[in-house]
Amino acid sequence: MSDKVERRRDGIVIKEENSSVKMEVEVNEVKTEGDYKESPVYIYHDWCKKCGICAEFCPTGTLGLKPDGAPYVKAPEKCTHCELCDRLCPDFAITGAKR
């Protein structure tokens, strides 16, 4: 790699003479696929701060965490609708209530 390119965890910085610094940024955030009618748990990603509490305390392993820390429904068939994720989320960003 040349001295004009610097790789970082959050992207690539391209430095060239007589030009401004440019940066390519890789976006890792992934939304949950599907909608709340098909999944036993619905995640409001705009509210979520990716703390991981919901996935850590899920008693059945229904929830998992993506590389960027965002929760997702890993195993929907395991959900027992205990609503623990709903009660523990500090941002009210997840609901596991039965329909």
Rosetta blueprint (number, residue, H / E / L):
1 M L
2 S L
3 D L
4 K L
5 V E
6 E E
7 R E
8 R E
9 R L
10 D L
11 G E
12 I E
13 V E
14 I E
15 K L
16 E L
17 E L
18 N L
19 S L
20 S L
21 V L
22 K E
23 M E
24 E E
25 V L
26 E L
27 V L
28 N L
29 E L
30 V L
31 K L
32 T L
33 E L
34 G L
35 D L
36 Y L
37 K L
38 E L
39 S L
40 P L
41 V L
42 Y E
43 I E
44 Y L
45 H L
46 D L
47 W L
48 C L
49 K L
50 K L
51 C L
52 G L
53 I H
54 C H
55 A H
56 E H
57 F H
58 C L
59 P L
60 T L
61 G L
62 T L
63 L E
64 G E
65 L E
66 K L
67 P L
68 D L
69 G L
70 A L
71 P E
72 Y E
73 V E
74 K L
75 A L
76 P H
77 E H
78 K H
79 C L
80 T L
81 H L
82 C L
83 E L
84 L H
85 C H
86 D H
87 R H
88 L H
89 C L
90 P L
91 D L
92 F L
93 A L
94 I E
95 T E
96 G L
97 A L
98 K L
99 R L
